[in-house]
Amino acid sequence: MSILATGPRYGCDAWFHGEFSVTQTGEVGEAAEATHSRKPRGDAAVTVARASRDSAAATLARERIVVLMLASVQFISIIDFMIIMPLGPQLMRKLAIGPQQFGLVVASYTIAAGLAGLVASSLMDRLGRKAAFLGLDAGFLIGTFLCGLAPTYWTLVLARVLTGAFGGILGGLALAIIGDVFPDERRGRATGALMSGFALASVAGVPFGLYLGTHFGWHVPFILLGILGCPVWALAVWTLPPLRDHLAKATSTHPLRVVFETFTQPNHLNAFALIVMLMVAAFTIFPYMSPFLVSNIGMSEDELGLVYIAGGAVTLFSAPLIGRLADRYGKLRVFRIVCPLSAVFTLAAANLVPVPVAVAVAIMAALMVCNSGRMVAAMAMITGSVEPHRRGGFLSANSSVQHLSIGFGTYVGGLIVAEAADGRMLHVPILGLVSAAATMLCIWLAGRIRPLRPTAEHHITATEALAAAAEMYDAAEPVEACEEG
């Protein structure tokens, strides 16, 4: 029975099972072909079926561990990036710096991440995914420890530059690994699970880190993040396959030409345009929502934590669900449904009047669900549109574009918004209109992205087909092995 799937994930099957040699295309070696060409009969068929089920279960378990590890790294890196902002008042007080200097602490991470992403876009596809991931994660953890040990303002800025240079690329490389390990029909839910790291960071990580920083000093959250990251790094050493299949198609082209090719491929440009507009849509308004909720709506600073907790909690469940819906009904279709909902809730949040805290929290939580949902569908589309041997470089460049777009969106929002004499935020409804317009433009941009066409290279084995089918059934309903009559 011949079953087709897209994506090079099956080139790693030998590592997952400890069996068979594997070629770049994911086809098993001649010995494996000979084994599968002999049709089992009688007790032998039962034995093969049982072995297939056991192997499928082991494959699924290993895939889940890979997703858990990647989501854990995402969780730690997101907290490292986000925690610096709520710690701002304490940093300004302890380091005797002003708002402008504190802005440099925040911006140093994003600028370093963006520039490092441009460099990495020419190098990532020349390295094995595992080696690159372990090296970047180690550099990120060293930078995080240095942030916690920084004694002065400038040492903190330098530590943030180091952390951003490594941590800013991790997200793109994690998506490249998802693209290599998981076939297209399961890539959406894997992306959703990876995105859940953001929800966990919002609902648990940032509030807890803020509590530690407030009661024990701003150094403590960074040191704790570094400690938590060490066993996750060790898990990556054991869990990740080598993921070197893409190297067979890597060229000896000069790195600058690789960057040029990355940024001149029509499909890449369409994907970059979508990412830029998504980031502009989000960060034109989101950085200014906290002061708006406090000064205009009447929430206290302590109540702001409820927004992170509620939004993160619902996103924790919605992101994987939207990933599954994208796999089932089509990524573009789901994206085009979520985007208008996101625009509606953006306008609702930007035009809030003094309301009960529960109402404001509910609207902000709905906005976070829509924003994360559109990113899940968008990144699943983008990942599946890039050729496997270009995916690492593209996603590193994409991470760079994303970081720089965040800075641009925040800058544009700052040009529009203003502060009244009584402290209220002015022109926030205009921010909402700009954000909603950018969101609706994303619907058209997403339609310009062309997914890769399935090819004869993308065969899967019977064991892998059982693994894919098993995820669609309840655990109490085992999938029986079958053979073509």
Helices and strands as residue ranges (DSSP letters): G 8-12, H 13-17, H 30-37, H 43-82, H 88-94, H 99-120, G 124-126, H 129-149, H 153-181, H 184-200, I 201-205, H 206-216, H 219-239, G 245-249, H 255-262, H 266-283, G 286-288, H 289-292, I 293-297, H 304-329, H 331-350, H 357-383, H 388-416, E 418-419, E 425-426, H 428-447, H 462-470
